[in-house]
C-alpha cells in the first residue's frame, strides 16, 4: 500500500510540474556606453579622440568615435578623460596585509586563523579593484586563502579583480619561500604541501600539491629575498635538477611558472630550466637580459616596491635594510639595460609590500626610469595579458573582449600619474567605481 501511495504521489508531482510555468528569464541588461575625450586601446600604443566604448553584458561590442550607439543604451560621458583597459597586475599578494612595522605584520599574518585572514584578503581585493586593477596574478599565499578568495569572487560572494592564483610559493628549506622561522618543536615543520621542498621529487610533489588544491600558476623562489632576514638576496635557492622538475611538472599541466629572483646566477638557472617570468630581477646582468629576450621570458620588475623598501629601509631590521639598499641601487641599472635590450615586460607591483590600492604608481615609476608613457601602459595591457595567457579575453579595448575598463582624468599620455586617480572602473561590464 505504501508503494502504491508513493507511486501515486510521484505521478501527481510529475503532472503538476509539467503544467508549472518555467520562471521568466531575466531581462537582458541595457547596453552601456562610455564616452570620453580620449581612448587608449592598449594595443596600438596611440591615443584616439574622442573615445567611445559600447558594452553589452560582460563584453565590449564596439569601440571608437564611429561606434553605433544603441537606442536604449545608458550613456556615461566622462568629458575630459581617457578610457583605458583595466589594469592587470601580474605580481600581487592580496591575501597578505601591508604593515609598515615589518616584524608586527609578519607575525600578525602568521598567527591569524585562515578564515580571519580571508576577510582581510577580501578587503585588500576590493581596494585593488577600486584602484582600477581588474585582473591580478596572486603569486603566493599561505593556507590557500588566495584560492578561496578567487572562488568567492568568481561566485559573486566577494568583490575584487579576476584572480589567477599560485597558492603556496615553492622553495627550499630556509629560503625566501619558507615563511616559518618557528622552531620545529613548537610548530609543524612545513613540507611540500606548504611549498617547502628539497630534491627534485620533493619539488615535483610541491607543484602537484598546489595544483591539486587549485593553483592557476606556479610561483617559485629561485633566489633569496629582500624582506627575509636569513638568506642572501642574490644566492640561488633551487638546484638545476629541482628547477627542471618544477618546470616539467607545471608545464605538463599547462601552468606557467613565475620565479621570484633577484640574483643573476639564479635567474640564468631558472631561464635555462624554462621559467616563464622573472620577478624583480634586481641584479640581472646584460647577458642574462639578452638571454631572456632570446627565449621570450618576461620580466616583471615591480619597480614601485624597490622605491618603497628603499624609502623604508631605516625602519627594517639591519640585515633587511642592507639588502633593500643594495637591491634598489642595482635595480635601477638593471632596468636601464632591460629597456635598452628590449626585454618583454609585464606590469607587476608586489602589492602588500606597500599598501593595497596604490598599484598604478608603478606606471609613473616606470616612466621615471625612461620608459615612454604608452610603453609603460602596455606592460599591463599587452604585457601582463600575454604573460598570463588571457589576452584573448582581456587586456585591450576591443570588440569581443571582457568589458574591463578604467577612466582617468585628462590625457593620460601627458600625465601618466592620472592612472592613480581613476574616475570610473568597470569589470566585466559592471560599474564598480564611479567618481
C-alpha positions as CSV (number, residue, x, y, z in Angstrom):
1,X,0.0,0.0,0.0
2,X,2.8,2.3,0.9
3,X,4.5,1.7,-2.5
4,X,1.2,2.5,-4.3
5,X,0.8,5.7,-2.4
6,X,4.3,6.7,-3.2
7,X,3.8,6.0,-6.9
8,X,0.6,8.0,-7.0
9,X,2.3,10.9,-5.2
10,X,5.3,10.8,-7.6
11,X,2.9,10.7,-10.6
12,X,1.0,13.7,-9.2
13,X,4.2,15.7,-8.7
14,X,5.2,14.9,-12.3
15,X,1.9,16.0,-13.6
16,X,1.9,19.3,-11.6
17,X,5.5,20.0,-12.7
18,X,4.6,19.5,-16.4
19,X,2.0,22.3,-16.0
20,X,4.1,24.6,-13.9
21,X,5.3,27.6,-15.7
22,X,9.1,28.0,-16.2
23,X,10.5,31.0,-14.4
24,X,10.6,34.1,-16.5
25,X,14.0,34.8,-18.0
26,X,15.7,37.9,-16.5
27,X,15.6,40.8,-19.0
28,X,18.9,41.4,-20.8
29,X,20.8,44.3,-19.3
30,X,20.7,47.6,-21.2
31,X,23.8,48.4,-23.3
32,X,26.3,50.7,-21.5
33,X,28.2,53.3,-23.5
34,X,31.3,55.1,-22.1
35,X,32.4,58.3,-23.7
36,X,35.5,60.4,-23.0
37,X,37.7,62.9,-24.8
38,X,40.4,60.2,-25.3
39,X,40.8,56.4,-25.7
40,X,43.9,54.3,-25.3
41,X,43.1,50.8,-26.6
42,X,46.2,49.1,-25.1
43,X,47.3,47.5,-28.4
44,X,48.1,50.3,-30.9
45,X,50.1,52.4,-28.4
46,X,48.3,55.6,-29.5
47,X,45.6,57.8,-28.2
48,X,42.5,58.5,-30.2
49,X,40.0,61.3,-29.7
50,X,37.2,61.2,-28.9
51,X,36.8,57.8,-27.3
52,X,33.7,55.6,-27.1
53,X,33.2,52.0,-25.7
54,X,30.0,50.2,-26.2
55,X,29.2,47.3,-23.7
56,X,26.6,44.7,-23.8
57,X,26.5,42.4,-20.7
58,X,30.1,41.3,-19.9
59,X,31.6,42.1,-23.3
60,X,32.6,45.1,-25.4
61,X,30.7,45.2,-28.7
62,X,32.3,48.2,-30.3
63,X,34.8,51.0,-29.8
64,X,35.7,54.2,-31.5
65,X,34.1,57.5,-32.4
66,X,32.1,55.8,-35.2
67,X,30.7,53.1,-33.0
68,X,26.9,52.8,-33.3
69,X,25.1,53.8,-30.1
70,X,22.1,51.5,-29.3
71,X,18.9,53.5,-28.8
72,X,18.2,52.1,-25.3
73,X,21.8,52.4,-24.0
74,X,22.8,54.0,-20.8
75,X,25.4,56.6,-21.7
76,X,28.1,57.9,-19.3
77,X,30.0,60.9,-20.7
78,X,33.2,61.4,-18.7
79,X,34.3,64.6,-20.5
80,X,38.0,65.4,-20.4
81,X,39.2,61.9,-19.5
82,X,40.9,58.9,-21.0
83,X,39.4,55.4,-21.3
84,X,41.9,52.6,-20.8
85,X,41.9,48.8,-20.5
86,X,41.5,47.7,-16.9
87,X,44.9,47.3,-15.3
88,X,46.4,43.8,-15.0
89,X,48.8,43.4,-12.1
90,X,50.9,40.3,-12.6
91,X,52.5,40.3,-9.2
92,X,50.3,40.9,-6.1
93,X,49.9,39.5,-2.6
94,X,46.3,40.5,-2.0
95,X,45.9,37.7,0.6
96,X,48.5,39.4,2.7
97,X,48.3,42.7,4.6
98,X,50.6,45.6,4.4
99,X,52.1,46.8,7.7
100,X,54.8,49.5,8.0
101,X,56.0,47.7,11.1
102,X,57.7,44.7,9.3
103,X,58.0,42.4,12.4
104,X,54.5,43.1,13.6
105,X,53.0,42.5,10.2
106,X,55.0,39.3,9.7
107,X,53.8,37.7,13.0
108,X,50.2,39.0,12.7
109,X,49.8,37.3,9.4
110,X,51.3,34.1,10.8
111,X,49.1,34.0,13.9
112,X,45.7,34.6,12.3
113,X,43.3,31.8,11.5
114,X,43.0,31.4,7.7
115,X,39.2,32.2,7.9
116,X,40.1,35.5,9.6
117,X,42.8,36.3,7.1
118,X,40.2,35.7,4.3
119,X,38.3,38.7,5.5
120,X,41.4,40.8,5.3
121,X,42.1,39.5,1.8
122,X,38.6,40.5,0.6
123,X,39.2,44.0,1.9
124,X,42.5,44.1,0.0
125,X,40.9,42.8,-3.1
126,X,38.2,45.5,-3.0
127,X,40.8,48.2,-2.6
128,X,42.7,46.8,-5.6
129,X,39.7,46.7,-7.8
130,X,38.7,50.2,-7.0
131,X,42.2,51.3,-7.9
132,X,41.5,50.2,-11.5
133,X,43.1,46.8,-11.3
134,X,40.5,44.4,-12.9
135,X,42.8,41.3,-13.1
136,X,45.6,40.1,-10.8
137,X,48.1,37.2,-10.6
138,X,48.4,36.4,-6.9
139,X,51.9,34.9,-6.6
140,X,51.9,33.2,-3.2
141,X,49.7,33.0,-0.2
142,X,49.5,30.8,2.9
143,X,46.7,28.4,3.8
144,X,45.2,28.6,0.3
145,X,43.5,31.9,1.2
146,X,44.1,33.1,-2.4
147,X,42.3,30.1,-3.8
148,X,39.3,30.7,-1.5
149,X,39.2,34.4,-2.4
150,X,39.4,33.7,-6.2
151,X,36.5,31.2,-5.8
152,X,34.4,33.7,-3.7
153,X,34.9,36.4,-6.3
154,X,34.0,34.1,-9.2
155,X,30.8,33.1,-7.3
156,X,30.0,36.8,-6.6
157,X,30.3,36.3,-2.9
158,X,33.1,38.9,-2.7
159,X,34.2,41.9,-4.6
160,X,37.6,42.0,-6.3
161,X,39.5,41.6,-9.5
162,X,39.6,38.5,-11.6
163,X,42.3,36.4,-10.0
164,X,44.9,33.8,-11.1
165,X,46.5,32.3,-8.0
166,X,49.6,30.3,-7.1
167,X,48.6,29.0,-3.6
168,X,51.9,28.5,-1.7
169,X,55.1,29.7,-3.3
170,X,57.6,26.9,-3.7
171,X,61.2,27.0,-2.5
172,X,63.8,25.3,-0.4
173,X,64.1,24.9,3.4
174,X,65.2,28.1,5.0
175,X,64.8,30.1,1.7
176,X,62.7,33.1,0.9
177,X,59.6,30.9,0.3
178,X,60.0,29.2,3.7
179,X,58.0,31.6,5.8
180,X,58.3,29.6,9.0
181,X,61.1,30.6,11.4
182,X,59.4,29.0,14.4
183,X,61.4,26.1,16.0
184,X,60.1,22.7,14.9
185,X,59.4,21.6,18.4
186,X,56.8,24.4,18.6
187,X,55.3,24.4,15.2
188,X,54.9,21.7,12.5
189,X,57.8,21.9,10.0
190,X,56.4,22.9,6.6
191,X,56.7,20.5,3.7
192,X,55.7,20.2,0.0
193,X,52.0,21.0,0.8
194,X,53.2,24.3,2.2
195,X,55.6,24.8,-0.7
196,X,58.8,23.8,1.0
197,X,60.8,21.2,-0.9
198,X,64.3,19.6,-1.1
199,X,65.3,17.5,-4.0
200,X,63.7,17.1,-7.5
201,X,60.9,14.7,-6.4
202,X,60.0,16.7,-3.3
203,X,59.7,19.8,-5.5
204,X,57.7,17.9,-8.1
205,X,55.3,16.9,-5.3
206,X,55.1,20.5,-4.1
207,X,54.0,21.6,-7.6
208,X,51.4,18.8,-7.6
209,X,50.1,19.8,-4.2
210,X,49.5,23.4,-5.2
211,X,47.7,22.3,-8.5
212,X,45.6,19.7,-6.6
213,X,44.1,22.4,-4.4
214,X,43.5,25.0,-7.2
215,X,46.7,26.8,-8.3
216,X,46.4,28.5,-11.7
217,X,50.1,29.3,-11.8
218,X,53.2,28.1,-10.0
219,X,55.5,30.6,-8.1
220,X,59.0,29.7,-7.1
221,X,61.7,31.4,-5.1
222,X,64.8,30.9,-7.3
223,X,67.0,33.3,-5.2
224,X,66.9,34.9,-1.8
225,X,64.7,37.9,-1.0
226,X,64.9,41.4,0.5
227,X,62.2,41.1,3.2
228,X,63.6,37.8,4.7
229,X,66.4,38.0,7.3
230,X,68.4,34.8,7.0
231,X,69.0,34.4,3.2
232,X,71.4,36.3,1.0
233,X,69.4,38.2,-1.6
234,X,71.2,37.1,-4.7
235,X,72.1,33.4,-4.0
236,X,70.4,30.5,-5.9
237,X,68.0,28.6,-3.7
238,X,67.0,25.8,-6.1
239,X,69.3,23.4,-7.9
240,X,69.1,22.9,-11.7
241,X,67.5,19.4,-11.1
242,X,64.9,20.9,-8.8
243,X,64.1,23.7,-11.3
244,X,63.7,21.2,-14.1
245,X,61.4,19.0,-12.0
246,X,59.2,22.1,-11.2
247,X,59.1,23.3,-14.8
248,X,58.4,20.0,-16.3
249,X,55.5,19.2,-13.9
250,X,53.9,22.7,-14.2
251,X,54.2,22.9,-17.9
252,X,52.8,19.4,-18.3
253,X,49.7,20.7,-16.5
254,X,49.7,23.8,-18.7
255,X,50.6,26.0,-15.8
256,X,53.2,28.8,-16.2
257,X,56.0,29.4,-13.7
258,X,56.9,32.7,-12.2
259,X,60.3,33.0,-10.4
260,X,60.9,35.4,-7.6
261,X,64.6,36.2,-8.4
262,X,66.9,39.0,-7.5
263,X,70.2,37.2,-8.3
264,X,71.8,36.9,-11.7
265,X,73.0,33.3,-11.5
266,X,69.7,32.2,-10.0
267,X,67.9,33.8,-13.0
268,X,70.2,32.1,-15.5
269,X,69.4,28.7,-13.9
270,X,65.7,29.4,-14.0
271,X,65.7,30.6,-17.6
272,X,67.7,27.6,-18.8
273,X,65.1,25.4,-17.0
274,X,62.3,27.0,-18.9
275,X,60.8,29.6,-16.5
276,X,58.1,31.9,-17.9
277,X,58.8,35.1,-16.0
278,X,61.5,36.6,-13.7
279,X,60.0,38.7,-10.9
280,X,62.0,41.7,-9.6
281,X,65.4,40.9,-11.3
282,X,67.4,43.4,-9.3
283,X,70.9,42.1,-10.0
284,X,70.4,40.8,-13.6
285,X,73.4,41.5,-15.9
286,X,73.0,42.4,-19.6
287,X,73.9,38.9,-20.9
288,X,71.1,37.4,-18.7
289,X,68.7,40.0,-20.0
290,X,69.7,39.2,-23.6
291,X,69.0,35.5,-22.8
292,X,65.6,36.5,-21.5
293,X,64.8,38.3,-24.7
294,X,66.1,35.4,-26.8
295,X,63.9,32.9,-25.0
296,X,60.8,35.2,-24.7
297,X,61.0,35.2,-20.9
298,X,59.1,38.1,-19.3
299,X,60.5,40.5,-16.7
300,X,58.0,41.7,-14.0
301,X,60.2,44.4,-12.4
302,X,57.9,45.6,-9.5
303,X,59.7,48.9,-9.6
304,X,57.5,50.7,-7.1
305,X,58.3,48.1,-4.4
306,X,62.0,48.8,-4.9
307,X,61.2,52.5,-4.4
308,X,59.1,51.7,-1.3
309,X,61.6,49.5,0.5
310,X,64.4,51.9,-0.1
311,X,62.4,54.7,1.4
312,X,61.5,52.5,4.4
313,X,65.0,50.9,4.8
314,X,65.7,52.7,8.1
315,X,62.7,51.1,9.7
316,X,63.7,47.5,8.9
317,X,66.0,45.1,10.8
318,X,69.6,45.8,9.9
319,X,70.1,42.8,7.6
320,X,66.9,43.5,5.6
321,X,67.8,47.2,5.4
322,X,71.2,46.4,3.9
323,X,69.6,44.1,1.3
324,X,66.9,46.7,0.5
325,X,69.5,49.4,-0.3
326,X,71.7,47.1,-2.4
327,X,68.8,45.7,-4.4
328,X,67.2,49.1,-5.1
329,X,70.6,50.5,-6.3
330,X,71.2,47.5,-8.6
331,X,67.6,47.5,-9.9
332,X,67.9,51.0,-11.4
333,X,70.9,49.9,-13.5
334,X,69.2,46.6,-14.5
335,X,66.1,48.4,-15.7
336,X,68.1,50.8,-17.9
337,X,69.7,47.8,-19.5
338,X,66.4,45.9,-19.8
339,X,64.8,48.9,-21.6
340,X,67.8,49.2,-24.0
341,X,67.8,45.5,-24.8
342,X,64.0,45.3,-25.2
343,X,63.2,42.6,-22.7
344,X,59.5,41.6,-22.7
345,X,57.9,43.3,-19.6
346,X,54.8,42.7,-17.6
347,X,53.2,45.1,-15.1
348,X,53.6,43.9,-11.5
349,X,53.8,45.7,-8.2
350,X,54.3,43.3,-5.3
351,X,51.3,44.7,-3.5
352,X,51.4,44.1,0.2
353,X,55.0,45.4,0.5
354,X,53.2,48.7,0.0
355,X,49.5,49.5,0.9
356,X,47.0,47.8,-1.4
357,X,45.2,50.2,-3.8
358,X,48.3,52.1,-4.9
359,X,49.1,49.8,-7.8
360,X,49.0,52.4,-10.5
361,X,52.0,54.2,-9.1
362,X,54.1,51.6,-11.0
363,X,53.2,53.3,-14.3
364,X,54.7,56.6,-13.1
365,X,57.8,54.9,-11.7
366,X,58.5,53.1,-15.0
367,X,58.2,56.4,-16.8
368,X,60.6,58.0,-14.3
369,X,63.2,55.4,-15.4
370,X,62.9,56.5,-19.0
371,X,60.0,54.4,-20.4
372,X,57.6,56.1,-22.7
373,X,54.1,56.5,-21.2
374,X,52.4,54.4,-23.8
375,X,55.0,51.6,-23.4
376,X,54.5,51.7,-19.6
377,X,50.7,51.3,-20.0
378,X,51.3,48.4,-22.4
379,X,53.2,46.5,-19.8
380,X,49.8,46.0,-18.3
381,X,47.6,45.7,-21.4
382,X,49.6,43.5,-23.8
383,X,52.4,42.6,-21.5
384,X,50.6,41.2,-18.5
385,X,47.7,39.8,-20.6
386,X,50.1,37.7,-22.8
387,X,52.2,36.5,-19.9
388,X,49.1,35.4,-18.0
389,X,47.7,33.8,-21.2
390,X,44.5,35.7,-21.0
391,X,45.0,38.1,-23.9
392,X,42.1,36.5,-25.9
393,X,39.7,37.8,-23.3
394,X,41.1,40.9,-21.8
395,X,44.0,43.4,-21.7
396,X,42.9,45.6,-24.6
397,X,39.7,47.6,-25.5
398,X,38.5,45.6,-28.5
399,X,35.1,44.2,-29.6
400,X,34.5,40.7,-28.1
401,X,36.7,41.1,-25.1
402,X,35.6,41.5,-21.5
403,X,34.4,45.0,-20.6
404,X,37.3,45.7,-18.2
405,X,37.7,49.5,-18.4
406,X,39.2,52.3,-16.4
407,X,38.7,56.0,-17.0
408,X,41.3,58.5,-15.7
409,X,41.3,62.3,-15.8
410,X,42.7,64.2,-18.8
411,X,45.2,63.0,-21.4
412,X,47.0,60.0,-19.8
413,X,50.0,60.2,-22.1
414,X,50.6,63.8,-20.9
415,X,50.1,62.9,-17.3
416,X,50.9,59.2,-16.5
417,X,50.2,59.8,-12.8
418,X,46.5,60.3,-13.7
419,X,46.3,56.5,-13.6
420,X,46.5,56.8,-9.8
421,X,43.1,58.7,-9.7
422,X,40.5,56.6,-11.5
423,X,37.2,58.3,-12.2
424,X,35.5,55.1,-13.3
425,X,36.2,51.3,-13.0
426,X,34.2,48.7,-14.9
427,X,34.8,45.0,-14.5
428,X,33.1,42.5,-16.8
429,X,30.5,45.2,-17.7
430,X,29.7,46.1,-14.1
431,X,30.5,49.5,-12.8
432,X,32.4,49.1,-9.5
433,X,33.5,52.7,-9.1
434,X,32.3,56.0,-10.4
435,X,33.5,59.3,-9.0
